[in-house]
Amino acid sequence: MKHLNLLIILAAFSILFSSCNKDDDAQPATKTDFLVDKNWVPTAITINPAIQLNDSSVTNDWYGRVLPACVQDDIKIFSRNGSYRGEEGDDKCNSGDPQIFELGDWAFSDDETKLVVSANGNFSSYDIQELTATSLIYRYTVRSQGGGTTYTFIETYEVQP
């Protein structure tokens, strides 16, 4: 009888402890978790309406046709403490350029649907289209000089491997 009681107690403890799983207490990743402490590099930038280039061709591909190669590998880093920095990638436009070319702060606004960056005296607000652990896509508009045309940019970033 003592052995039966001992077995019942051991079985109860094993059921009790096996049902307590640390994974059950894990919180889902937040947008901040997805964004911070990663090296984000651009993979695509589009512009709408299309623009005419110096060679008279028209394009929506800002990344591939307008952005210099030495800027295509630049890195954006958002820190959990709200700081932001832009760093040169491996390909610098000028060898004497500082590694860190942009410093500032970042925050979410409008129920985490906007990414707001204040850096080097400039303020920018981006409409987040997608934010995952490996992908960041945001949209913003710019008015041309003279205000005749409003251009919409969509920038896509991926986490640098």
Stockholm file with secondary structure:
# STOCKHOLM 1.0

chainA/1-161         MKHLNLLIILAAFSILFSSCNKDDDAQPATKTDFLVDKNWVPTAITINPAIQLNDSSVTNDWYGRVLPACVQDDIKIFSRNGSYRGEEGDDKCNSGDPQIFELGDWAFSDDETKLVVSANGNFSSYDIQELTATSLIYRYTVRSQGGGTTYTFIETYEVQP
#=GR chainA/1-161 SS CHHHHHHHHHHHHHHHHHHCCGGGGCCCCCHHHHHTTSCEEEEEEEEEEEEECTTSCEEEEHHHHTSCHHHHTCEEEECTTSEEEEECCSSCSSTTSCSEEEEEEEEEETTTTEEEEEETTEEEEEEEEEECSSEEEEEEEEECTTSCCEEEEEEEEEECC
#=GC SS_cons         CHHHHHHHHHHHHHHHHHHCCGGGGCCCCCHHHHHTTSCEEEEEEEEEEEEECTTSCEEEEHHHHTSCHHHHTCEEEECTTSEEEEECCSSCSSTTSCSEEEEEEEEEETTTTEEEEEETTEEEEEEEEEECSSEEEEEEEEECTTSCCEEEEEEEEEECC
//
